[in-house]
């Protein structure tokens, strides 16, 4: 079923194209906030008949219009009655309903809006569970209150209408008369309440109040105006993708009930929450256009850093969280996500982001403010992460019942495999984790030497990084095939599948120059490169599936890091080829790159095939466009200066990015295609 979404931060609504929310388990419809579904039923009928969509206007992320009619319209039948449903999300949810009479006679109609909520936790939407608490529906002075109470966990949906209605526990009914060629209007307002049912507590933490459309538009315009702009003459496909990415990133900004403002949710619909890995990568990607999002992200990750051993949450001292949730299952520890620490890469990536942020902005105060947390993260690499004591980062969940098996970015169950398709045992040490650790030590050394006044610690980190690089290139290189293994298994054997992870190794700098050309050639070979982008797994691997989540699909995020890595080693043509192909793919998705798409060869399909359950929008797919711009224009901070070394592929023409923010103030960058 085709779905329509609107969102504002961590509050979002997903409906069918007629505007209705149906209580169906096979797709995630509903009004959600803070990991709870506040509306699971929202169905409009006229004289008992459902309506069907003529068209849908989705021009703004926080608002949608549905043009609907009773029955199924055909070219032979003119609708005598129609309706326009205009809905807005801005903390709360508002729907303006207009019933239009297109005849010369007065229309007498019964309008019914069926309303209901199951207050399902986001984790239970796919697999509905019996509620553990008590649900109530009460009518109070023309207002419908839907409530859920389990111990101190309380959620409430309060629904009102601007026009008098017959209100019952399942919705509102209106008996209306619409004059000839006239219309009837009402406005539904849905307020969301979170917290124990005590007035003083609700006042403190209830969901954000409604923000008028004008204020939402002003906020969006400030965000867009504050970002660099593409100059006249830039390729239209790039302009569309860049503008779409800026809007999607604006939509995914949020303030949760427990955390600070200016965070970026990972993606709609399943990941509207703080994720360590996703947030860090997104901040790295968008550094050239929105560096201001990095400091609050570093801050919240530092404040939630692991401080003890907790098997249930996979928590360890110094470890950076994987995911933080605020729903019922997290509150009652039925899921370990309050927060959950099951990722082995968030911790080294935290150091990488802290360093990259300072290099780009010159914000030394933030680096000094989080020295303790950064040192704790670096210590984690050498202690809890090194499960086998051989100097590598390994992962194995402490919570076999609820924890994630794979704790790298490819975290689905079958993502890590041998070339023949077998799955290794645990613990596992994937190759890109070692690259991240190497980069974190190099960057940590710079921070220690220049900001923490500790040259001895800096020298130690550099020695450890050099030793790791030597050890890694000895143990992970598959000599007879000429590429890096995907991982090491628990016996230290090579998990020998060829994967896109080798591109992350280039980004980290752990690959010696003598092997970099071979890695670049493999990334651009038909085994990995589909023509649209690099696949997650090579076509000759046992588990390759062009529609498999991490075993053959193409991920825009993955490709943005690979392109950055290729650029780092001077493979500018290969890097720009990926950028150009991804921008071309975005055209087929209306300018919005999805979480992933199929790994079919470009010559076979001529267009990128959608992955059926991909998140859209997703933060690190939206952020990929900004990183592609950085790669194409060769943007690299160097002290107080910004290096600009464009390499624009033939056929792209002129690419100009204006007002790039950083420690240098604001600068412009211009590049022209090779043929120009």
Beta strands, then each sheet from edge to edge (+ up, - down):
strand 1: 3-8
strand 2: 11-16
strand 3: 30-33
strand 4: 36-39
strand 5: 41-46
strand 6: 49-60
strand 7: 63-70
strand 8: 81-89
strand 9: 93-101
strand 10: 107-116
strand 11: 134-140
strand 12: 143-150
strand 13: 153-161
strand 14: 166-168
strand 15: 171-178
strand 16: 183-194
strand 17: 229-230
strand 18: 253-254
strand 19: 263-264
strand 20: 274-275
strand 21: 323-324
strand 22: 338-340
strand 23: 429-430
strand 24: 477-478
strand 25: 483-484
strand 26: 487-488
strand 27: 494-495
strand 28: 635-638
strand 29: 641-644
strand 30: 654-662
strand 31: 665-672
sheet 1: 1+ 2- 3+ 4-
sheet 2: 11+ 12- 13+ 16- 9+ 8- 7+ 6- 5+ 10- 15+ 14-
sheet 3: 17+ 30- 31+
sheet 4: 18+ 19-
sheet 5: 20+ 21- 22+
sheet 6: 23+ 26- 27+
sheet 7: 24+ 25-
sheet 8: 28+ 29-
end
